[in-house]
């Protein structure tokens, strides 16, 4: 009877650790997608910023839905582009990305500076 209780406790711990590792893997995958999306968005805005006075500034879509581990995840952008108050011709670009990962609300952010 005691060995059965010990065996059941071991199986429950292994079962919990499996799902904990799967959750960490899902979180890491979402963060990698988010990092790639932010880099891509900064590159697109930088290209648009280089052509800005001649063409309208294009910040792109405010959200994108991707399949992460066979589940749709909606990534939402919050983009701010403003000139630095103390330095002429330098602009700061802040790109924030948020998404829902299970019960948690996740965020990633990156800033870049552009010279005009």
Beta strands, then each sheet from edge to edge (+ up, - down):
strand 1: 63-68
strand 2: 71-83
strand 3: 90-101
strand 4: 104-115
sheet 1: 1+ 2- 3+ 4-
end
